[in-house]
Amino acid sequence: MSTLEIRNLYVSVNTENGSVDILKGVDLTIKSGETHAIMGPNGSGKSTLAYSIAGHPKYTIVGGSVILDGADVLAMSVDERAKAGLFLAMQYPVEVPGVSVSNFLRTAATALRGEAPKLRTWVGEVKAAMEALNMDPIFASRNVNEGFSGGEKKRHEIMQLELLRPKIAILDETDSGLDVDALRIVSEGVNRAKESNNLGVVLITHYTRILKYIRPDFVHVFANGRIVEEGGADLADKLEAHGYADYVSK
Amino acid sequence: MSLLTTNYLTPTGREEAWRFTPLKRLRGLHDGQAVTGDRTTLNSLGTLASGVTFLREHLEPIAASDDVIVNRIRNLSPDVAHLSIAANTHVDKAIFLGRSAGALDSAEYSRVRISLGVHSVATVVLENTGDTVLAEDLEIYLATGASLKFISLQEFDSQSVYAARHHAVIDKDAEFKSITVTVGGDVVRILPTVEFIAPGGSVELLGVYFATTGQFFEHRMHIDHAVPKAKSRVNFKGALAGRDAHTVWIGDVLIRAVAEGTDTYELNRNLLLSDGARADSVPNLEIETGEIVGAGHASTTGRFDDEQLFYLMSRGITLDNARRLVVRGFFNEIVSEIGIDDIQNRIMSRIDSELERAGA
């Protein structure tokens, strides 16, 4: 049982025009097995929240805390956060030329499990994960994210989620750019990870359509750098009908 | 032209061809001050397949050169170490040429010839190792329809000076692929040059280099499209780490007026892994006819991509391992073209240890 506690988090980003405050006091607690949807308009700071928790160097933590099972996440390096059990499925996964998917996955699994997975079982594990996401086996020999379509990138992120078995995962607009079939396949992957590892999920999205496949326990409305309203799954339906206008004007 | 006069003048460093080279570190190869050593270090390793010979012979050069060191070698050494592959011979296994011990207190002036008869096919690996002062005039001749993969590995020890021209003459429909790896030595200056003498030829010049503290590695290409319908590709990738690591890549491609249907593209990418290193990259495309298939070049020099490192680290991979993966990945595109596992693994671990030593 894991708990990720985000308390009064303030984050700024350095731009050409100086430092800009993005997050303005975020409070959020995620426990194993829970699914939290974070919804909000463009530019409200949802992605900044995701990247700050993962430790992207672009963001400066101005105040607040992020605690995972009693450990100070903000004091950890990026790789230490992953080893502590955090995972970020990125909206724009990065190309790594010359590094094959299979080499990358094995290096990551070795780092996270503390020892190299046994080759025989590992090959089977990867094969099963790829089949479950409807991915061509040739994928393993391609370079990480190089020449991948939008859908392939997202499947590759979810494949990592399944193979690397984090405690808490943040999915940053995993649904964007997916057609209906891909959305279903990717959502099933997230649900499998939830079931098999009792994963806690933070689902960042603009749209309610992914919530039909991954049912949220909580819905948080994000606007102007903080959470402005919270509710259950029914809050998403209300947002679908009325949009974010009420929250943005506040 | 000025072949007779300027070719024998001692370079001052103001000449275009010498403007990057640290002349003082050439141990007298450029100005004739080097003591001429009495050694011939090039050997063929293993048994030669049928149709393959390796002999020392008196041979006239195939092509003129305007390089002062090449001309000095030709004056001093009438002997040529000649690897010859007979017409229509397909050599399955790579032919290895290696070095016996060199020396730093005197210079070796070496002439080498690799010639492939019509429609012959071979892979030749030249392994340059040890500590030595070596000036080399290496000429490659590919007869009609011949195909050569030429892998030259500069894995010298830290004090070596190597100044060489690797010149390929490409006859009708011949295919030449070279992979130049430079990871060792104090000063390495290689002129990979190509001359098409009949239509239909195709060359691919690939290379990787990794310079660390104080090392100077120069690769100065010249491709002469002097006939119609030839194709050339150049792709060199380099990494630099540590103070005063310096690399130079020059890509001169000349498409003469008669060279209609030429197809050429050259690319150089450099990865600066620390402060205090310098990568010079100069593509030069001279086009005398518009009737071509394509001609282009690109050159980039950059640092580690923070986004790549972040992505890898967000999957639990440490910073050191993430850097190693990125550097290996960067070089992999070229190194994997060698196609000989032992060599590929050796080069990759050399790159790993250079990276570690540089602390980048």
Boltz contact constraints between the chains, C-beta under 6 A:
constraints:
  - contact:
      token1: [A, 54]
      token2: [B, 314]
      max_distance: 6.0
  - contact:
      token1: [A, 56]
      token2: [B, 310]
      max_distance: 6.0
  - contact:
      token1: [A, 78]
      token2: [B, 313]
      max_distance: 6.0
  - contact:
      token1: [A, 78]
      token2: [B, 314]
      max_distance: 6.0
  - contact:
      token1: [A, 79]
      token2: [B, 313]
      max_distance: 6.0
  - contact:
      token1: [A, 79]
      token2: [B, 316]
      max_distance: 6.0
  - contact:
      token1: [A, 79]
      token2: [B, 317]
      max_distance: 6.0
  - contact:
      token1: [A, 79]
      token2: [B, 318]
      max_distance: 6.0
  - contact:
      token1: [A, 82]
      token2: [B, 314]
      max_distance: 6.0
  - contact:
      token1: [A, 82]
      token2: [B, 315]
      max_distance: 6.0
  - contact:
      token1: [A, 82]
      token2: [B, 316]
      max_distance: 6.0
  - contact:
      token1: [A, 83]
      token2: [B, 316]
      max_distance: 6.0
  - contact:
      token1: [A, 88]
      token2: [B, 314]
      max_distance: 6.0
  - contact:
      token1: [A, 94]
      token2: [B, 307]
      max_distance: 6.0
  - contact:
      token1: [A, 94]
      token2: [B, 308]
      max_distance: 6.0
  - contact:
      token1: [A, 94]
      token2: [B, 311]
      max_distance: 6.0
  - contact:
      token1: [A, 96]
      token2: [B, 308]
      max_distance: 6.0
  - contact:
      token1: [A, 96]
      token2: [B, 329]
      max_distance: 6.0
  - contact:
      token1: [A, 97]
      token2: [B, 329]
      max_distance: 6.0
  - contact:
      token1: [A, 98]
      token2: [B, 329]
      max_distance: 6.0
  - contact:
      token1: [A, 98]
      token2: [B, 330]
      max_distance: 6.0
  - contact:
      token1: [A, 98]
      token2: [B, 332]
      max_distance: 6.0
  - contact:
      token1: [A, 98]
      token2: [B, 333]
      max_distance: 6.0
  - contact:
      token1: [A, 99]
      token2: [B, 325]
      max_distance: 6.0
  - contact:
      token1: [A, 99]
      token2: [B, 329]
      max_distance: 6.0
  - contact:
      token1: [A, 107]
      token2: [B, 317]
      max_distance: 6.0
  - contact:
      token1: [A, 108]
      token2: [B, 315]
      max_distance: 6.0
  - contact:
      token1: [A, 108]
      token2: [B, 316]
      max_distance: 6.0
  - contact:
      token1: [A, 108]
      token2: [B, 317]
      max_distance: 6.0
  - contact:
      token1: [A, 111]
      token2: [B, 316]
      max_distance: 6.0
  - contact:
      token1: [A, 111]
      token2: [B, 317]
      max_distance: 6.0
  - contact:
      token1: [A, 112]
      token2: [B, 316]
      max_distance: 6.0
